[in-house]
Amino acid sequence: MQPMLLDHVRETFYLRHQLGDPMAVARTEPALYLYRLLAHPCAPVFVLPTGLSAWLYGQGKDRAAVVALPARRGLFLVLPELTLVNFAWTFEFPPHMAYLQVIWAIGLSMLALAALPWLPRPVRVATGVALIAGHAGAALLLTIAAPARAPILALCPPPAR
């Protein structure tokens, strides 16, 4: 989590400076690029234990108790994002435009996690397979359609001219 924290601090100090995309290989210093590359997996690694903890919590409990935990946590993340965080960004209540960021997405994922136990097992399996295959398929299509923007090619330096 330290790379993510330091990356947020870096963004705070350089918020008003004209800087390019730190993930653009051709225009970024190698140290900053590698540091951003290290910070990228922090959020998924942070979210992964959420599903695992929900499964562990649900062992030997009824469905309503299993659903209540991620539903409460999801609402706890979504509601402050829609109210407090947006107010902190815009100083307007209600804001004319809502800024929905990473915490909001994590909260919605937890609400979806709360809905999954009510679905039959084949639907849950199909949903999981569709999510994984859809993500991998989108990356494959991006690689075929726009190879210059493909995720794996972003790690390579641009060709010499």
DSSP file (Angstrom, degrees, kcal/mol; ACC not computed):
  #  RESIDUE AA STRUCTURE BP1 BP2  ACC     N-H-->O    O-->H-N    N-H-->O    O-->H-N    TCO  KAPPA ALPHA  PHI   PSI    X-CA   Y-CA   Z-CA
    1    1 A M     >        0   0    0      0, 0.0     4,-2.3     0, 0.0     5,-0.2   0.000 360.0 360.0 360.0 -18.6    0.0    0.0    0.0
    2    2 A Q  H  >  +     0   0    0      1,-0.2     4,-2.9     2,-0.2     5,-0.3   0.898 360.0  53.8 -63.0 -40.1    3.0    2.3    0.4
    3    3 A P  H  > S+     0   0    0      0, 0.0     4,-2.1     0, 0.0    -1,-0.2   0.913 110.4  48.1 -59.7 -38.1    3.4    2.8   -3.4
    4    4 A M  H  > S+     0   0    0      2,-0.2     4,-2.1     1,-0.2    -2,-0.2   0.924 112.5  48.1 -66.3 -43.6   -0.2    3.8   -3.6
    5    5 A L  H  X S+     0   0    0     -4,-2.3     4,-2.2     1,-0.2    -1,-0.2   0.937 113.5  46.4 -62.0 -47.8    0.1    6.3   -0.7
    6    6 A L  H  X S+     0   0    0     -4,-2.9     4,-2.6     1,-0.2    -1,-0.2   0.858 110.0  54.8 -65.4 -33.8    3.3    7.8   -2.1
    7    7 A D  H  X S+     0   0    0     -4,-2.1     4,-2.4    -5,-0.3    -1,-0.2   0.902 108.2  48.5 -65.6 -40.1    1.7    8.1   -5.5
    8    8 A H  H  X S+     0   0    0     -4,-2.1     4,-2.0     2,-0.2    -2,-0.2   0.896 111.7  49.7 -66.1 -38.7   -1.3   10.0   -4.1
    9    9 A V  H  X S+     0   0    0     -4,-2.2     4,-2.1     2,-0.2    -2,-0.2   0.919 110.2  50.9 -64.3 -42.6    1.1   12.3   -2.2
   10   10 A R  H  X S+     0   0    0     -4,-2.6     4,-1.9     1,-0.2    -2,-0.2   0.921 110.2  49.4 -60.0 -44.4    3.1   12.9   -5.4
   11   11 A E  H  < S+     0   0    0     -4,-2.4    -1,-0.2     1,-0.2    -2,-0.2   0.862 108.6  54.1 -64.1 -34.9   -0.2   13.7   -7.3
   12   12 A T  H >< S+     0   0    0     -4,-2.0     3,-0.9     1,-0.2     4,-0.2   0.926 111.5  43.3 -65.0 -44.5   -1.2   16.2   -4.5
   13   13 A F  H 3< S+     0   0    0     -4,-2.1     3,-0.3     1,-0.2    -1,-0.2   0.812 121.2  40.1 -72.8 -29.3    2.1   18.1   -4.7
   14   14 A Y  T >< S+     0   0    0     -4,-1.9     3,-1.1    -5,-0.2    -1,-0.2   0.155  81.1 112.7-104.0  18.7    2.2   18.2   -8.5
   15   15 A L  T <  S+     0   0    0     -3,-0.9    -1,-0.2     1,-0.3    -2,-0.1   0.875  82.8  39.2 -59.9 -41.1   -1.6   18.8   -9.0
   16   16 A R  T 3  S+     0   0    0     -3,-0.3     2,-0.3    -4,-0.2    -1,-0.3   0.386  97.9  98.0 -92.8   3.4   -1.2   22.3  -10.5
   17   17 A H  S <  S-     0   0    0     -3,-1.1     2,-1.1     1,-0.0    -3,-0.0  -0.673  81.1-114.9 -93.8 146.9    1.9   21.5  -12.6
   18   18 A Q        +     0   0    0     -2,-0.3     2,-0.3     0, 0.0    -2,-0.1  -0.698  52.9 158.0 -80.4 103.6    1.8   20.7  -16.3
   19   19 A L        -     0   0    0     -2,-1.1     2,-0.0    -4,-0.1    -5,-0.0  -0.941  35.3-125.1-127.0 150.1    2.9   17.1  -16.4
   20   20 A G        -     0   0    0     -2,-0.3    -1,-0.0     7,-0.2     8,-0.0  -0.145  52.4 -63.2 -79.7-177.4    2.4   14.4  -19.0
   21   21 A D    >   -     0   0    0      1,-0.2     3,-1.9     2,-0.1     6,-0.2  -0.567  41.7-145.9 -69.0 120.8    0.9   11.0  -18.4
   22   22 A P  T 3  S+     0   0    0      0, 0.0    14,-0.2     0, 0.0    -1,-0.2   0.616  98.3  57.3 -67.9  -8.9    3.3    9.1  -16.1
   23   23 A M  T 3  S+     0   0    0     13,-0.1     2,-0.9     4,-0.0     3,-0.1   0.388  76.5 106.0-100.1   3.7    2.4    5.9  -17.9
   24   24 A A    X>  -     0   0    0     -3,-1.9     3,-0.9     1,-0.2     4,-0.7  -0.745  59.1-159.4 -82.3 108.3    3.5    7.2  -21.3
   25   25 A V  G >4 S+     0   0    0     -2,-0.9     3,-0.7     1,-0.3    -1,-0.2   0.861  83.5  55.0 -59.9 -40.2    6.8    5.3  -21.8
   26   26 A A  G 34 S+     0   0    0      1,-0.2    -1,-0.3    -3,-0.1    -2,-0.0   0.767 117.7  32.7 -69.3 -25.0    8.3    7.7  -24.3
   27   27 A R  G <4 S+     0   0    0     -3,-0.9     2,-0.4    -6,-0.2    -1,-0.2   0.278 101.7  86.2-116.9  10.9    7.9   10.8  -22.2
   28   28 A T  S << S-     0   0    0     -3,-0.7    -7,-0.0    -4,-0.7    -5,-0.0  -0.886  79.1-109.5-118.9 143.7    8.4    9.7  -18.6
   29   29 A E     >  -     0   0    0     -2,-0.4     4,-2.4     1,-0.1     5,-0.2  -0.412  32.9-121.1 -62.8 143.3   11.5    9.2  -16.6
   30   30 A P  H  > S+     0   0    0      0, 0.0     4,-2.7     0, 0.0     5,-0.2   0.868 110.0  54.0 -57.8 -38.4   12.1    5.5  -16.0
   31   31 A A  H  > S+     0   0    0      1,-0.2     4,-2.1     2,-0.2     5,-0.1   0.931 111.4  44.3 -64.2 -44.3   12.0    5.8  -12.2
   32   32 A L  H  > S+     0   0    0      2,-0.2     4,-2.5     1,-0.2     5,-0.2   0.905 113.8  51.0 -66.4 -40.7    8.5    7.5  -12.2
   33   33 A Y  H  X S+     0   0    0     -4,-2.4     4,-2.2     1,-0.2    -2,-0.2   0.936 112.4  45.2 -62.4 -47.0    7.2    5.0  -14.8
   34   34 A L  H  X S+     0   0    0     -4,-2.7     4,-1.9     1,-0.2    -1,-0.2   0.871 111.9  53.1 -65.7 -35.8    8.3    2.0  -12.8
   35   35 A Y  H  X S+     0   0    0     -4,-2.1     4,-1.7    -5,-0.2    -1,-0.2   0.925 110.1  46.7 -65.1 -43.8    7.0    3.5   -9.6
   36   36 A R  H  X S+     0   0    0     -4,-2.5     4,-1.5     1,-0.2    -2,-0.2   0.878 109.4  55.7 -64.1 -37.1    3.5    4.0  -11.3
   37   37 A L  H  < S+     0   0    0     -4,-2.2    -1,-0.2     1,-0.2    -2,-0.2   0.880 108.2  48.2 -62.6 -37.5    3.7    0.4  -12.6
   38   38 A L  H  < S+     0   0    0     -4,-1.9    -1,-0.2     1,-0.2    -2,-0.2   0.834 109.8  52.9 -69.6 -32.6    4.2   -0.7   -9.0
   39   39 A A  H >< S+     0   0    0     -4,-1.7     3,-1.3     1,-0.2     4,-0.5   0.748  91.7  76.4 -76.4 -23.5    1.3    1.3   -7.7
   40   40 A H  T >< S+     0   0    0     -4,-1.5     3,-0.5     1,-0.3    -1,-0.2   0.875  91.8  49.5 -59.8 -42.2   -1.2   -0.1  -10.3
   41   41 A P  T 3> S+     0   0    0      0, 0.0     4,-2.2     0, 0.0    -1,-0.3   0.564  87.8  89.1 -76.5  -3.0   -1.8   -3.4   -8.6
   42   42 A C  H <> S+     0   0    0     -3,-1.3     4,-1.9     1,-0.2     5,-0.1   0.929  86.3  47.0 -60.8 -47.6   -2.5   -1.9   -5.2
   43   43 A A  H <> S+     0   0    0     -3,-0.5     4,-2.1    -4,-0.5     5,-0.2   0.938 113.8  46.3 -63.9 -47.9   -6.2   -1.4   -5.6
   44   44 A P  H  > S+     0   0    0      0, 0.0     4,-2.1     0, 0.0    -1,-0.2   0.897 113.5  49.7 -61.7 -36.7   -6.9   -4.9   -7.0
   45   45 A V  H  < S+     0   0    0     -4,-2.2    -2,-0.2     1,-0.2    -3,-0.2   0.841 111.0  50.8 -68.5 -31.1   -4.8   -6.5   -4.2
   46   46 A F  H  < S+     0   0    0     -4,-1.9    -1,-0.2    -5,-0.2     4,-0.2   0.859 113.7  44.0 -70.7 -36.6   -6.7   -4.4   -1.7
   47   47 A V  H >X S+     0   0    0     -4,-2.1     3,-1.8     1,-0.2     4,-0.8   0.797  96.4  75.6 -81.4 -30.0  -10.1   -5.5   -3.1
   48   48 A L  H >X S+     0   0    0     -4,-2.1     4,-1.4     1,-0.3     3,-0.6   0.881  90.7  54.9 -52.9 -45.5   -9.3   -9.2   -3.4
   49   49 A P  H 3> S+     0   0    0      0, 0.0     4,-3.1     0, 0.0    -1,-0.3   0.704  94.6  72.6 -64.4 -15.5   -9.5   -9.9    0.3
   50   50 A T  H <> S+     0   0    0     -3,-1.8     4,-2.0    -4,-0.2    -2,-0.2   0.955 102.1  39.3 -62.6 -49.6  -13.1   -8.5    0.3
   51   51 A G  H <X S+     0   0    0     -4,-0.8     4,-2.2    -3,-0.6    -1,-0.2   0.893 117.0  51.0 -66.3 -39.9  -14.5  -11.5   -1.6
   52   52 A L  H  X S+     0   0    0     -4,-1.4     4,-2.6     1,-0.2    -2,-0.2   0.916 110.9  47.8 -64.2 -42.9  -12.4  -13.9    0.4
   53   53 A S  H  X S+     0   0    0     -4,-3.1     4,-2.8     1,-0.2    -1,-0.2   0.872 109.9  53.2 -68.1 -34.4  -13.5  -12.4    3.7
   54   54 A A  H  X S+     0   0    0     -4,-2.0     4,-1.7    -5,-0.2    -1,-0.2   0.909 111.2  46.7 -64.5 -40.4  -17.1  -12.5    2.6
   55   55 A W  H  X S+     0   0    0     -4,-2.2     4,-0.6     2,-0.2    -2,-0.2   0.931 114.4  46.4 -66.5 -45.0  -16.8  -16.2    1.8
   56   56 A L  H >< S+     0   0    0     -4,-2.6     3,-0.9     1,-0.2    -2,-0.2   0.904 112.6  50.7 -63.9 -40.3  -15.0  -16.9    5.1
   57   57 A Y  H 3< S+     0   0    0     -4,-2.8    -1,-0.2     1,-0.2    -2,-0.2   0.850 107.1  55.8 -63.8 -34.0  -17.6  -14.9    7.0
   58   58 A G  H >< S+     0   0    0     -4,-1.7     3,-1.8    -5,-0.2     2,-0.5   0.552  75.1 117.0 -79.8  -7.3  -20.4  -16.8    5.3
   59   59 A Q  T << S-     0   0    0     -3,-0.9     3,-0.1    -4,-0.6    -3,-0.0  -0.485  94.1  -2.7 -65.5 116.0  -19.2  -20.3    6.4
   60   60 A G  T 3  S+     0   0    0     -2,-0.5     2,-0.3     1,-0.3    -1,-0.3   0.578 110.9 110.6  81.4  10.4  -21.9  -21.7    8.6
   61   61 A K  S <  S-     0   0    0     -3,-1.8    -1,-0.3     1,-0.1     2,-0.1  -0.790  71.9-102.1-114.2 159.9  -24.1  -18.6    8.5
   62   62 A D     >  -     0   0    0     -2,-0.3     4,-1.7    -3,-0.1     3,-0.4  -0.352  36.6-106.2 -76.6 163.7  -27.5  -18.1    6.9
   63   63 A R  H  > S+     0   0    0      1,-0.2     4,-2.4     2,-0.2     5,-0.2   0.841 115.6  57.8 -61.1 -38.6  -27.7  -16.2    3.6
   64   64 A A  H  > S+     0   0    0      1,-0.2     4,-1.8     2,-0.2    -1,-0.2   0.890 107.6  47.5 -62.9 -39.3  -29.2  -13.0    5.1
   65   65 A A  H  > S+     0   0    0     -3,-0.4     4,-1.2     2,-0.2    -1,-0.2   0.880 111.8  50.8 -68.4 -37.1  -26.2  -12.6    7.5
   66   66 A V  H  < S+     0   0    0     -4,-1.7    -2,-0.2     1,-0.2    -1,-0.2   0.894 112.5  46.3 -66.7 -39.4  -23.8  -13.1    4.6
   67   67 A V  H  X S+     0   0    0     -4,-2.4     4,-1.7     1,-0.2    -1,-0.2   0.842 104.3  62.0 -72.1 -34.3  -25.6  -10.5    2.5
   68   68 A A  H  X S+     0   0    0     -4,-1.8     4,-2.5    -5,-0.2     5,-0.2   0.869  97.0  57.6 -63.9 -38.7  -25.8   -7.9    5.2
   69   69 A L  H  X S+     0   0    0     -4,-1.2     4,-2.2     1,-0.2     5,-0.2   0.968 112.5  35.5 -63.2 -57.3  -22.0   -7.5    5.7
   70   70 A P  H  > S+     0   0    0      0, 0.0     4,-2.6     0, 0.0    -1,-0.2   0.830 116.1  57.3 -68.3 -26.7  -21.0   -6.5    2.1
   71   71 A A  H  X S+     0   0    0     -4,-1.7     4,-2.4     2,-0.2     5,-0.2   0.938 109.7  43.8 -66.1 -44.9  -24.2   -4.6    1.7
   72   72 A R  H  X S+     0   0    0     -4,-2.5     4,-2.4     2,-0.2    -1,-0.2   0.932 116.1  47.3 -63.4 -45.1  -23.4   -2.4    4.7
   73   73 A R  H  X S+     0   0    0     -4,-2.2     4,-1.3    -5,-0.2    -2,-0.2   0.906 111.8  50.8 -65.0 -40.2  -19.8   -2.0    3.7
   74   74 A G  H  X S+     0   0    0     -4,-2.6     4,-2.7     1,-0.2     3,-0.4   0.927 112.4  45.5 -63.1 -45.1  -20.8   -1.1    0.1
   75   75 A L  H  X S+     0   0    0     -4,-2.4     4,-2.3     1,-0.2    -1,-0.2   0.873 108.0  58.5 -64.9 -36.1  -23.3    1.5    1.2
   76   76 A F  H  < S+     0   0    0     -4,-2.4    -1,-0.2    -5,-0.2    -2,-0.2   0.796 113.9  38.9 -63.2 -28.3  -20.7    2.9    3.7
   77   77 A L  H  X S+     0   0    0     -4,-1.3     4,-1.2    -3,-0.4    -2,-0.2   0.864 118.3  45.6 -87.7 -40.3  -18.4    3.5    0.7
   78   78 A V  H  X S+     0   0    0     -4,-2.7     4,-2.3     2,-0.2     5,-0.2   0.940 109.4  51.9 -72.0 -47.8  -20.9    4.7   -1.9
   79   79 A L  H  X S+     0   0    0     -4,-2.3     4,-1.5     1,-0.2     5,-0.3   0.922 111.2  44.7 -62.3 -47.7  -22.9    7.1    0.2
   80   80 A P  H  4>S+     0   0    0      0, 0.0     5,-2.6     0, 0.0     6,-0.4   0.872 112.1  55.0 -63.3 -32.3  -19.9    9.2    1.5
   81   81 A E  I  <>S+     0   0    0     -4,-1.2     5,-0.9     1,-0.2    -2,-0.2   0.912 110.6  44.9 -64.4 -40.4  -18.5    9.2   -2.0
   82   82 A L  I  <5S+     0   0    0     -4,-2.3    -1,-0.2     3,-0.1    -3,-0.1   0.741 131.0  20.0 -75.1 -22.2  -21.7   10.7   -3.3
   83   83 A T  I  X5S+     0   0    0     -4,-1.5     4,-2.2    -5,-0.2     5,-0.2   0.796 129.6  27.7-110.4 -73.1  -22.0   13.3   -0.5
   84   84 A L  I  >5S+     0   0    0     -5,-0.3     4,-2.5    -4,-0.3    -3,-0.2   0.921 123.3  44.9 -65.3 -48.0  -18.9   14.1    1.5
   85   85 A V  I  ><S+     0   0    0     -5,-2.6     4,-1.8     2,-0.2    -1,-0.2   0.924 114.8  48.3 -66.7 -43.4  -16.2   13.4   -1.1
   86   86 A N  H  ><S+     0   0    0     -5,-0.9     4,-2.5    -6,-0.4     5,-0.3   0.897 112.2  50.0 -63.3 -38.4  -18.1   15.2   -3.9
   87   87 A F  H  X S+     0   0    0     -4,-2.2     4,-2.9     1,-0.2    -2,-0.2   0.902 108.4  52.9 -64.5 -39.6  -18.7   18.2   -1.6
   88   88 A A  H  < S+     0   0    0     -4,-2.5    -1,-0.2     1,-0.2    -2,-0.2   0.842 114.8  42.0 -64.3 -32.7  -15.0   18.2   -0.7
   89   89 A W  H  < S+     0   0    0     -4,-1.8    -2,-0.2    -5,-0.2    -1,-0.2   0.866 132.1  19.4 -80.0 -37.9  -14.1   18.3   -4.5
   90   90 A T  H  < S-     0   0    0     -4,-2.5    -3,-0.2     2,-0.2    -2,-0.2   0.652  83.1-136.9-111.2 -18.6  -16.7   20.8   -5.6
   91   91 A F  S  < S+     0   0    0     -4,-2.9     2,-0.4    -5,-0.3    -4,-0.1   0.816  70.5 113.9  57.0  32.4  -17.9   22.8   -2.5
   92   92 A E        -     0   0    0     -6,-0.3    -1,-0.2    -5,-0.1    -2,-0.2  -0.990  61.7-136.0-129.9 139.9  -21.4   22.4   -3.9
   93   93 A F  S    S+     0   0    0      1,-0.4   -10,-0.1    -2,-0.4     3,-0.0  -0.928 100.3  18.4-138.7 117.8  -24.3   20.4   -2.4
   94   94 A P  S    S-     0   0    0      0, 0.0    -1,-0.4     0, 0.0   -11,-0.1   0.633 104.5-134.5 -73.3 150.1  -25.7   18.8   -4.4
   95   95 A P        -     0   0    0      0, 0.0     3,-0.1     0, 0.0    -8,-0.1  -0.374   7.2-132.9 -71.7 149.9  -22.9   19.0   -6.9
   96   96 A H  S    S+     0   0    0      1,-0.2     2,-0.4    -6,-0.1    -3,-0.0   0.746  99.4  26.1 -72.7 -22.1  -23.7   19.9  -10.6
   97   97 A M  S    S-     0   0    0    -11,-0.1     2,-0.5     2,-0.0    -1,-0.2  -0.984  81.9-137.6-140.8 130.5  -21.5   17.0  -11.6
   98   98 A A        -     0   0    0     -2,-0.4     2,-0.8    -3,-0.1   -16,-0.1  -0.750   8.7-149.1 -90.6 128.7  -20.7   13.9   -9.4
   99   99 A Y        -     0   0    0     -2,-0.5     2,-0.7   -18,-0.2   -10,-0.1  -0.857  15.4-170.1 -96.1 106.5  -17.1   12.7   -9.4
  100  100 A L        +     0   0    0     -2,-0.8     2,-0.1     3,-0.0   -18,-0.0  -0.879  16.2 170.1-103.5 115.4  -17.3    9.0   -8.9
  101  101 A Q     >  -     0   0    0     -2,-0.7     4,-1.7   -20,-0.0     3,-0.3  -0.159  49.3 -60.6-113.9-157.8  -13.9    7.6   -8.2
  102  102 A V  H  > S+     0   0    0      1,-0.2     4,-2.3     2,-0.2     5,-0.2   0.863 126.6  54.8 -61.4 -41.7  -12.3    4.4   -7.0
  103  103 A I  H  > S+     0   0    0      1,-0.2     4,-2.4     2,-0.2    -1,-0.2   0.890 107.2  52.2 -62.1 -38.8  -14.0    4.1   -3.6
  104  104 A W  H  > S+     0   0    0     -3,-0.3     4,-2.5     2,-0.2    -1,-0.2   0.915 109.0  49.6 -61.6 -44.2  -17.4    4.4   -5.3
  105  105 A A  H  X S+     0   0    0     -4,-1.7     4,-2.0     1,-0.2    -2,-0.2   0.889 110.8  49.6 -64.4 -39.2  -16.5    1.5   -7.7
  106  106 A I  H  X S+     0   0    0     -4,-2.3     4,-2.0     2,-0.2    -1,-0.2   0.912 110.6  51.2 -65.0 -41.6  -15.3   -0.6   -4.8
  107  107 A G  H  X S+     0   0    0     -4,-2.4     4,-2.0     1,-0.2    -2,-0.2   0.909 109.8  48.6 -62.2 -43.3  -18.6    0.1   -3.0
  108  108 A L  H  X S+     0   0    0     -4,-2.5     4,-2.3     1,-0.2    -1,-0.2   0.878 109.0  54.1 -64.5 -36.5  -20.7   -0.9   -6.0
  109  109 A S  H  X S+     0   0    0     -4,-2.0     4,-2.2     1,-0.2    -1,-0.2   0.887 107.8  50.1 -63.8 -37.5  -18.7   -4.1   -6.3
  110  110 A M  H  X S+     0   0    0     -4,-2.0     4,-1.8     2,-0.2    -2,-0.2   0.874 108.7  51.7 -69.2 -35.7  -19.5   -4.9   -2.7
  111  111 A L  H  X S+     0   0    0     -4,-2.0     4,-1.2     2,-0.2    -2,-0.2   0.894 110.5  48.8 -65.7 -38.2  -23.2   -4.2   -3.3
  112  112 A A  H  X S+     0   0    0     -4,-2.3     4,-1.5     1,-0.2     3,-0.3   0.892 108.3  54.2 -65.5 -38.5  -23.0   -6.6   -6.3
  113  113 A L  H  < S+     0   0    0     -4,-2.2    -2,-0.2     1,-0.2    -1,-0.2   0.850 105.6  53.8 -62.0 -34.1  -21.2   -9.1   -4.0
  114  114 A A  H  < S+     0   0    0     -4,-1.8    -1,-0.2     1,-0.2    -2,-0.2   0.801 109.1  48.9 -70.1 -28.2  -24.2   -8.8   -1.6
  115  115 A A  H >< S+     0   0    0     -4,-1.2     3,-1.3    -3,-0.3     4,-0.4   0.765  94.7  75.2 -81.9 -25.3  -26.6   -9.6   -4.4
  116  116 A L  G >< S+     0   0    0     -4,-1.5     3,-1.9     1,-0.3    -1,-0.2   0.841  82.5  63.4 -61.8 -38.0  -24.7  -12.7   -5.6
  117  117 A P  G 3  S+     0   0    0      0, 0.0    -1,-0.3     0, 0.0    -2,-0.1   0.752  97.7  59.3 -61.9 -19.5  -25.7  -15.2   -2.9
  118  118 A W  G <  S+     0   0    0     -3,-1.3    -2,-0.2    -4,-0.2    -3,-0.1   0.643  92.3  85.0 -81.2 -13.5  -29.3  -14.9   -3.9
  119  119 A L  S <  S-     0   0    0     -3,-1.9     5,-0.0    -4,-0.4     2,-0.0  -0.575  91.7 -99.7 -86.7 151.5  -28.5  -16.1   -7.4
  120  120 A P    >>  -     0   0    0      0, 0.0     4,-2.0     0, 0.0     3,-0.6  -0.325  36.6-109.1 -64.8 153.6  -28.3  -19.9   -8.2
  121  121 A R  H 3> S+     0   0    0      1,-0.2     4,-2.7     2,-0.2     5,-0.2   0.873 116.5  55.2 -54.8 -43.8  -24.8  -21.3   -8.4
  122  122 A P  H 3> S+     0   0    0      0, 0.0     4,-2.4     0, 0.0    -1,-0.2   0.880 108.5  49.3 -60.7 -34.3  -24.8  -21.8  -12.2
  123  123 A V  H <> S+     0   0    0     -3,-0.6     4,-2.3     2,-0.2    -2,-0.2   0.894 111.2  49.4 -69.7 -38.4  -25.6  -18.1  -12.6
  124  124 A R  H  X S+     0   0    0     -4,-2.0     4,-2.4     2,-0.2    -1,-0.2   0.918 112.5  47.6 -65.1 -42.6  -22.8  -17.1  -10.2
  125  125 A V  H  X S+     0   0    0     -4,-2.7     4,-2.6     2,-0.2     5,-0.2   0.930 112.5  49.0 -63.5 -44.5  -20.4  -19.3  -12.1
  126  126 A A  H  X S+     0   0    0     -4,-2.4     4,-2.5    -5,-0.2    -2,-0.2   0.881 110.5  51.6 -63.1 -37.8  -21.5  -17.9  -15.4
  127  127 A T  H  X S+     0   0    0     -4,-2.3     4,-2.4     2,-0.2    -1,-0.2   0.932 111.2  47.1 -63.8 -45.8  -21.1  -14.4  -14.1
  128  128 A G  H  X S+     0   0    0     -4,-2.4     4,-2.4     2,-0.2     5,-0.2   0.918 113.7  47.1 -61.9 -44.6  -17.6  -15.1  -12.9
  129  129 A V  H  X S+     0   0    0     -4,-2.6     4,-3.1     1,-0.2     5,-0.3   0.907 112.1  51.1 -64.0 -41.6  -16.5  -16.7  -16.1
  130  130 A A  H  X S+     0   0    0     -4,-2.5     4,-2.5    -5,-0.2     5,-0.2   0.898 110.9  48.6 -63.8 -40.2  -18.1  -13.8  -18.1
  131  131 A L  H  X S+     0   0    0     -4,-2.4     4,-2.0     2,-0.2    -2,-0.2   0.940 116.9  40.9 -64.2 -46.6  -16.2  -11.3  -16.0
  132  132 A I  H  X S+     0   0    0     -4,-2.4     4,-2.4     2,-0.2     5,-0.2   0.941 120.1  43.1 -68.8 -47.3  -12.8  -13.1  -16.4
  133  133 A A  H  X S+     0   0    0     -4,-3.1     4,-3.2    -5,-0.2     5,-0.2   0.881 113.6  52.6 -67.3 -37.3  -13.3  -13.9  -20.0
  134  134 A G  H  X S+     0   0    0     -4,-2.5     4,-2.4    -5,-0.3    -1,-0.2   0.899 110.7  47.1 -65.0 -39.6  -14.6  -10.5  -20.8
  135  135 A H  H  X S+     0   0    0     -4,-2.0     4,-1.9    -5,-0.2    -2,-0.2   0.941 116.9  42.6 -66.3 -46.9  -11.7   -8.8  -19.2
  136  136 A A  H  X S+     0   0    0     -4,-2.4     4,-2.2     1,-0.2    -2,-0.2   0.897 114.7  51.6 -66.4 -39.3   -9.2  -11.1  -21.0
  137  137 A G  H  X S+     0   0    0     -4,-3.2     4,-2.8    -5,-0.2    -2,-0.2   0.886 107.7  51.8 -65.0 -38.9  -11.1  -10.8  -24.3
  138  138 A A  H  X S+     0   0    0     -4,-2.4     4,-2.4     2,-0.2    -1,-0.2   0.906 110.3  48.7 -64.6 -40.5  -11.1   -7.0  -24.1
  139  139 A A  H  X S+     0   0    0     -4,-1.9     4,-2.0     2,-0.2    -2,-0.2   0.902 112.4  48.9 -64.7 -39.6   -7.4   -7.0  -23.6
  140  140 A L  H  X S+     0   0    0     -4,-2.2     4,-2.1     2,-0.2    -2,-0.2   0.929 111.7  48.3 -65.8 -44.6   -7.0   -9.3  -26.5
  141  141 A L  H  X S+     0   0    0     -4,-2.8     4,-3.4     1,-0.2     5,-0.3   0.886 110.7  51.8 -63.0 -38.4   -9.2   -7.2  -28.8
  142  142 A L  H  X S+     0   0    0     -4,-2.4     4,-2.3     1,-0.2     7,-0.3   0.895 108.9  50.7 -64.1 -39.3   -7.3   -4.1  -27.7
  143  143 A T  H  < S+     0   0    0     -4,-2.0    -2,-0.2    -5,-0.2    -1,-0.2   0.895 117.2  39.7 -64.8 -39.6   -4.1   -5.8  -28.7
  144  144 A I  H  < S+     0   0    0     -4,-2.1    -2,-0.2     2,-0.1    -1,-0.2   0.930 122.7  39.0 -75.6 -46.4   -5.4   -6.8  -32.1
  145  145 A A  H  < S+     0   0    0     -4,-3.4    -3,-0.2     1,-0.3    -2,-0.2   0.885 134.6  14.8 -75.9 -39.7   -7.3   -3.5  -32.9
  146  146 A A    ><  +     0   0    0     -4,-2.3     3,-1.9    -5,-0.3     4,-0.4  -0.642  64.8 174.6-137.0  76.7   -4.8   -1.0  -31.5
  147  147 A P  G >  S+     0   0    0      0, 0.0     3,-1.0     0, 0.0     6,-0.2   0.779  78.2  63.5 -59.5 -26.5   -1.5   -2.6  -30.9
  148  148 A A  G 3  S+     0   0    0      1,-0.2    -5,-0.1     6,-0.0    -2,-0.0   0.770 109.6  40.5 -68.4 -22.5    0.2    0.7  -29.9
  149  149 A R  G <  S+     0   0    0     -3,-1.9    -1,-0.2    -7,-0.3    -6,-0.1   0.313  84.3 129.5-105.7   7.7   -2.2    0.9  -26.9
  150  150 A A    <>  -     0   0    0     -3,-1.0     4,-1.2    -4,-0.4     3,-0.2  -0.370  63.2-128.1 -65.0 140.1   -2.0   -2.8  -25.9
  151  151 A P  T >4 S+     0   0    0      0, 0.0     3,-0.5     0, 0.0     4,-0.5   0.891 107.4  48.6 -58.2 -42.4   -1.3   -3.2  -22.2
  152  152 A I  G >4 S+     0   0    0      1,-0.2     3,-0.9     2,-0.2     4,-0.3   0.864 110.1  52.1 -68.7 -33.3    1.6   -5.7  -22.8
  153  153 A L  G >4 S+     0   0    0      1,-0.2     3,-1.0     2,-0.2    -1,-0.2   0.689  93.3  73.4 -76.1 -16.6    3.2   -3.4  -25.4
  154  154 A A  G << S+     0   0    0     -4,-1.2    -1,-0.2    -3,-0.5    -2,-0.2   0.739  91.2  58.9 -66.7 -20.6    3.0   -0.4  -22.9
  155  155 A L  G <  S+     0   0    0     -3,-0.9    -1,-0.2    -4,-0.5    -2,-0.2   0.698  94.4  80.1 -79.3 -18.5    5.9   -2.1  -21.1
  156  156 A C  S <  S-     0   0    0     -3,-1.0  -131,-0.1    -4,-0.3    -3,-0.0  -0.612  88.4-109.9 -90.5 147.0    8.1   -2.0  -24.2
  157  157 A P        -     0   0    0      0, 0.0     3,-0.1     0, 0.0    -1,-0.1  -0.392  43.7 -95.9 -69.0 154.2   10.0    1.1  -25.3
  158  158 A P        -     0   0    0      0, 0.0     3,-0.1     0, 0.0    -4,-0.0  -0.315  50.1 -89.3 -67.8 155.5    8.7    2.8  -28.4
  159  159 A P        -     0   0    0      0, 0.0     2,-0.1     0, 0.0    -3,-0.0  -0.339  46.0-105.8 -65.5 146.4   10.5    1.9  -31.7
  160  160 A A              0   0    0      1,-0.1     0, 0.0    -3,-0.1     0, 0.0  -0.434 360.0 360.0 -71.0 144.4   13.5    4.0  -32.6
  161  161 A R              0   0    0     -2,-0.1    -1,-0.1    -3,-0.1     0, 0.0   0.378 360.0 360.0-116.2 360.0   12.9    6.5  -35.5
